[in-house]
Amino acid sequence: MKKFGNILWGIVLIILGLIIGANALGIADINIFFDGWWTLFIIIPCFIGLFKEREKTGNIIGLFIGIILLLCCQNILDFDTIWKLLLPAVLIIIGISIIFKDTFDHKVSEKIKELNQNKTEDDGYCATFSEQNVKFEGEKFEGTDLTAVFGSVKCDLKNAILEKDVVINVSSIFGGTEINLPENVKVKIKSSSIFGGVDEKRKNPTENKEAHTIYINAMCLFGGVDIK
């Protein structure tokens, strides 16, 4: 999906270049500064984000807002009416996304629930208006909770010892969390995000079917989680 998203960006830039070139040569006279042209800076990134990012809710909301603003600028819709309906529409989109997410991620959700019930007591790690670096060097890892609120948490598990499947519960609220994983583990992600998301950046994920799985249970609100 990410590769397809990059292709879409390439197509957008090629089309823009062709339009500007055709205008410069007098072959065409295409007005790229039409009423509401600035809404394309909302619409295009959000549309491409639907193909590049795992979490879709923020991009769906952004795409919806961008299209509505464009239609208002074109005098197809009325601004006053739209402002009254904008908040209810956004809440409906978020509600629908939550319902369908639970449906599609049912097996992962059940496994996360099971692991949380059996998880060893752990106070977790929290960074509020601060930064916290956590490193498990040759230690047995049985899961943890990571919380970043207007701050950042970095959790290094590259040399951690995993003897079973584990869960990491992550909350990133106006903050960021980075998780560095060992090479010999599988990852499964469940995320509930609004204007944020989880980005898996591992270059060589393991194909070993016997490898243990780390479940990432993430909630992002104007924040993000990077898995490396």
Buried (B, 14 or more C-beta within 10 A) or exposed (E): EEEEBEEBBEEBEEEEEEBEEEBEEEEEEEEEEEEBEEBBEBBBBBBBBBBBBBBBBBBBBBBBBBBBBBBBBEEEBEEEEBEEEBEEBBEEBBEEBEEEBEEEBEEBBEBBEEBBEEBEEEEBBBBEEEEBEBEBEEEEBBBBBBBBBEBBBBBBBEEBEBEEBBBBBBBBBBBBBBBBBBEEBBBBBBBBBBBBBBBBEEEEBBEEEEBBBBBBBBBBBBBBBBBB
